[in-house]
Amino acid sequence: MNDVDKLLSAIKILKLNAPLFFRGGIVNQETFNTIEWEVDGSFTTTNPHSELTWTKVKAEMDKL
């Protein structure tokens, strides 16, 4: 399983159906903050999901 698959799987485990868009790899807090989240039909880099922090997502990724 590659890093992108792990990232998407971890996010799905923590928050099923969280619409998002990203370019490149998400490998740390800085790149995690570049994810664009869909909110009310538009995209924002402000994460609206408190259960999706880099620490929590990374912990799930490490389990995969």
ZATIMAR-28425 format. One line per field, with one value per residue: residue in one letter; x, y, z of N, C-alpha, C in turn. Coordinates in nm, 3 decimals, m for minus. Each point is the difference from the previous one (the first is absolute). Layout:
residuo	c(a,...)
neast	c(X,...)
nnorth	c(Y,...)
nup	c(Z,...)
caeast	c(X,...)
canorth	c(Y,...)
caup	c(Z,...)
ceast	c(X,...)
cnorth	c(Y,...)
cup	c(Z,...)
This chain:
residuo	c(m,n,d,v,d,k,l,l,s,a,i,k,i,l,k,l,n,a,p,l,f,f,r,g,g,i,v,n,q,e,t,f,n,t,i,e,w,e,v,d,g,s,f,t,t,t,n,p,h,s,e,l,t,w,t,k,v,k,a,e,m,d,k,l)
neast	c(0.086,m0.022,0.075,m0.033,0.015,0.113,0.033,m0.044,0.063,0.105,m0.014,m0.017,0.101,0.060,m0.026,m0.093,0.029,0.125,m0.074,0.101,0.099,0.101,0.113,0.069,0.106,m0.064,0.110,m0.056,0.008,0.112,0.029,m0.027,0.057,0.051,m0.053,m0.074,m0.078,m0.091,m0.045,m0.123,0.056,0.080,0.124,0.051,0.110,m0.107,0.061,m0.117,0.090,m0.046,m0.066,0.027,0.082,0.112,0.000,m0.130,0.010,0.110,m0.063,m0.109,0.072,0.055,m0.129,m0.006)
nnorth	c(m0.118,0.090,0.109,0.020,m0.129,0.005,0.113,m0.041,m0.113,0.067,0.089,m0.102,m0.054,0.118,0.019,m0.092,0.002,0.025,0.082,m0.037,0.088,m0.067,0.068,m0.094,m0.014,m0.069,0.060,0.118,0.066,0.046,m0.118,m0.052,0.112,m0.065,m0.098,m0.011,0.048,m0.083,0.123,m0.044,m0.097,0.049,0.029,m0.045,0.065,0.065,m0.087,m0.039,m0.097,0.026,m0.105,0.087,m0.032,0.064,0.029,0.019,0.075,0.058,0.002,0.034,0.090,0.023,m0.012,0.068)
nup	c(0.000,m0.094,0.013,m0.127,m0.028,0.070,m0.060,m0.118,0.023,0.048,m0.099,m0.084,0.068,m0.001,m0.129,m0.001,m0.128,0.037,m0.077,m0.080,m0.017,m0.057,m0.006,m0.061,0.076,0.089,0.045,0.026,0.115,m0.049,m0.054,0.119,0.039,m0.105,0.074,m0.108,0.094,m0.046,m0.003,0.005,m0.070,0.093,m0.037,0.115,0.034,0.044,0.077,m0.051,m0.002,0.120,m0.046,m0.096,0.097,m0.028,0.130,m0.007,m0.110,0.046,0.116,m0.069,m0.066,0.116,0.027,m0.115)
caeast	c(m0.086,0.083,m0.035,m0.129,m0.103,m0.004,m0.063,m0.144,m0.057,m0.002,m0.106,m0.127,m0.021,m0.033,m0.115,m0.051,m0.060,0.047,0.047,0.125,0.081,0.137,0.101,0.128,m0.002,m0.030,0.097,0.023,m0.101,m0.001,m0.069,m0.137,m0.075,m0.030,m0.120,m0.117,m0.120,m0.123,m0.098,m0.111,0.020,0.127,0.114,0.075,0.108,m0.037,m0.056,m0.122,m0.019,0.089,0.053,0.103,0.124,0.115,0.042,m0.093,0.010,0.131,m0.008,m0.073,0.085,0.105,m0.061,m0.028)
canorth	c(0.118,0.121,0.104,0.061,m0.096,0.002,0.127,m0.006,m0.102,0.054,0.101,m0.071,m0.065,0.103,0.081,m0.054,0.095,0.138,0.039,0.075,0.006,0.039,m0.023,m0.043,m0.087,0.055,m0.074,0.064,0.099,0.109,m0.042,m0.034,0.127,0.044,m0.070,0.086,m0.069,0.053,0.050,0.070,0.012,0.062,m0.059,0.085,m0.070,m0.005,m0.132,0.010,m0.126,m0.002,m0.135,m0.024,0.075,m0.072,m0.099,m0.114,m0.063,m0.066,m0.119,m0.101,m0.039,m0.087,m0.131,m0.070)
caup	c(0.000,m0.005,0.097,m0.035,0.041,0.147,0.041,m0.026,0.088,0.137,0.007,m0.007,0.129,0.099,m0.041,m0.126,m0.095,0.013,m0.133,0.004,m0.120,0.028,m0.104,0.056,0.116,0.132,0.080,0.130,0.037,m0.099,m0.121,0.038,0.002,m0.137,m0.048,m0.021,0.046,m0.059,0.097,m0.065,m0.144,m0.037,0.068,0.092,0.070,0.141,0.027,0.078,0.073,0.116,0.019,m0.100,0.021,m0.053,0.099,m0.006,m0.131,m0.005,0.085,m0.078,m0.112,0.053,0.028,m0.126)
ceast	c(0.090,m0.052,m0.134,m0.114,m0.014,m0.069,m0.151,m0.069,m0.011,m0.110,m0.136,m0.033,m0.049,m0.126,m0.044,m0.065,0.037,0.056,0.124,0.070,0.141,0.089,0.128,m0.018,m0.032,0.086,0.027,m0.111,m0.012,m0.075,m0.144,m0.087,m0.029,m0.120,m0.113,m0.124,m0.123,m0.099,m0.104,0.027,0.126,0.112,0.073,0.112,m0.023,m0.073,m0.125,m0.025,0.097,0.060,0.111,0.118,0.114,0.042,m0.088,0.010,0.131,m0.001,m0.073,0.084,0.107,m0.052,m0.020,0.124)
cnorth	c(0.124,0.107,0.065,m0.093,m0.003,0.125,m0.007,m0.103,0.051,0.103,m0.067,m0.069,0.102,0.079,m0.048,0.111,0.145,0.042,0.088,m0.007,0.037,m0.034,m0.044,m0.089,0.075,m0.079,0.060,0.104,0.110,m0.040,m0.041,0.126,0.054,m0.074,0.101,m0.083,0.062,0.034,0.080,0.029,0.073,m0.062,0.103,m0.082,0.002,m0.130,0.011,m0.121,m0.010,m0.137,m0.034,0.095,m0.082,m0.112,m0.125,m0.074,m0.078,m0.126,m0.113,m0.049,m0.099,m0.140,m0.082,m0.065)
cup	c(0.000,0.096,m0.028,0.043,0.152,0.052,m0.018,0.088,0.143,0.017,m0.001,0.132,0.103,m0.034,m0.137,m0.082,0.026,m0.136,0.009,m0.134,0.042,m0.118,0.069,0.121,0.128,0.097,0.138,0.024,m0.106,m0.127,0.028,m0.003,m0.140,m0.058,m0.013,0.032,m0.064,0.111,m0.076,m0.148,m0.044,0.084,0.084,0.062,0.151,0.025,0.088,0.091,0.117,0.025,m0.099,0.021,m0.058,0.097,m0.007,m0.133,m0.011,0.084,m0.073,m0.117,0.047,0.032,m0.127,m0.059)
